[in-house]
């Protein structure tokens, strides 16, 4: 059986990779993908806490499902904004948008 600390360690590593990607890249698409990676790390924490009984019943799984739904909406709206930016400015780099 996998321990809770193993889940938390993996989630921390995934979150740190996403944070590094969001802070170090200038491409807007990579920033969006990095934010999605960070949200998946949060979901892993919710699922792990539910598995080990820190949340009653399946509330952690329901929260993770809600976070995934919000993340999908974020991607849809973000890609629509990126498409509009690319049509107008011919670039999606964060430094060249302004």
N, C-alpha and C positions, 0 to 999 in steps of 0.2 A: 504494500500500500504506500502510495506517495504521500509524503508529509506535507503539512500546510506550509512549512518554510520553503519547500521546493517550489510550490506554486507561487509563493510571494517573490521568491528570487527570480523566477522566470518572468513574472509580471514586471518586476523592477527593471530587469535587463531590457525587456521589450519597450517599456516606457522611456527609459533613458535613450535607447536608439531612436525612438520617435521624437523625443525632445531635441536631441542633437540634430536630427534631420530638419526639424522645424526652425531651429535657430541658425543653422549654418548654410542653408541653401537659399538661393535667390529666385529659383524657379517656383512659381506659385503652385503648380501641379504637385511638385515634390513636397511642398509645405502641407498641402491638403492630405497627401498620402501619409505624411508623418503624423499629422493630427489623428488620422484614422488608426494608425498604429498605437498611439497613446490611448485612444478610446478602447481598443481591443485589450490593452493591458488592464485597464480598469474593469472591463467585463470579466477578464480572467480572475481578478480579485473577488468580484461579486460571486462568481460561480464557486470558487474555492471556499469562501466563507460560508456559502450555503451548504456545501458538501460536509463541512466540519461542524455544522450546527450553530453557527453564530447568527444566522437569520432563521426565523421560524418558517417551516414548510419550504416553499419554493419562492419566497419573496426575492431572493437574490437573483434567481433566474429570470423572474419577471422584470426586475430592474435592468438586467443585462439585455433582455429583449427590447425594452424601451430605449435603452441607450443605442442599440443597433438600429432601431427605427429612426431615431433622431440623427444618427450618423449618416444613414442613407439619404435623408432629406438634406443634410448639410452638403453631401457630395453632389446631389442633383442641383441645388441652388448654386453651389460654388462652381460647378462646371458650366452652368448657364452664364454666370458672371464672367468666367474666363473666356468663354466663346465670344461674348460681347466685347470684352477688352481686346481680344486678338483681332476681331474685325475692325475695331476703331484704331488701335495703336500698333498693330502688327507685331506685338510682343506680349509675353506673359511673365517677363522678369519683373520682380518687385521694385528694383531700382529704377527701371525705365518707365514705370507707369505714370509717375508724376511729372 
